[in-house]
Amino acid sequence: MVEFSLIHSLQGAAGAIALDVRAELAARSFAALFGPSGAGKTSVLRMLAGLLQPEQGRIAVNGITWFDSARGINLPPQKRPIGFVFQDYALFPNLTVRQNIGYAATDAAWVDELLDLTGLSALAGRRPAQLSGGQKQRVALARAVARKPQLLLLDEPLSALDMQLRAELQEELAALHHRLGLTTIMVSHDLGEVFKLARQVLQIEAGRLTACGTPADVFLKNRLSGQLSLHAQVLAVRHEEVLYIVTLLLGAQILEVIVSNEEAEMLKPGDDVEFSARAMSPYLFKRR
């Protein structure tokens, strides 16, 4: 089990944030930290890893105390059995794929197994500059689990990848999580990714835990009203004869809708909006 209580003053782009997050996670669970940018999600990961010391609180993993401000306990990062995958991969540019993974492991057979599990065996002799983004991410993930961590921490590990590659690596990450029996905590802004991978969601806003539960509990509760609401970005607003047409970006899709004169006057390119429609009798078609 992972238990943590973290209190810390953060300074973000929007100003000061008083972080106060408490949670318990079951062993071998996959949890997601979800919330807007600047809410404190990455700071929580850094505190768990020992890279940032909370002002107050406690961290215990599998019955071992890693941090306790009241008792003066603070294990350094190298003594915490964690794996950490950063957004920018943080690979050693002068080392090969095998050497990057082996940096955190002394068992050559285990390194070979990880190369096989992540599909990197044929690339073992290459250096990071010779790899694609997806290959670099596989190396970062393999290196993170090479020391057989009790806790795997992922800071938006797939955010820089295109949708198809991201979907493939989500499958591989889920398989690796189950295969190795990891306890995993991931920061993500992608709802689809959260639903696909996580069994528990910690929703954080302005440093506070606002919801905790399964993805369905957190995101779908009390939403069976027949009204479909989606977040979108305004790409363009144009006037055609007697109509105003707004071009919206919904995920990877572009949609045009007709709006009133009053609505058009309030919108400009770059605005974030909520697109709503009746959803009581939707038409769903499976894509081939």
Secondary structure, 3 states (H helix, E strand, C coil): CEEEEEEEEEEECCEEEEEEEEEEECCCCEEEEECCCCCCHHHHHHHHHCCCCCCEEEEEECCEEEEECCCCEECCHHHCCEEEECCCCCCCCCCCHHHHHHCCCCCHHHHHHHHHHCCCHHHCCCCHHHCCHHHHHHHHHHHHHCCCCCEEEEECCCCCCCHHHHHHHHHHHHHHHHHHCCCEEEECCCHHHHHHHCCEEEEEECCEEEEEECHHHHHCCCCCCCEEEEEEEEEEEEEECCEEEEEEEECCEEEEEEECHHHHHHCCCCCEEEEEEECCCCCCCCCC
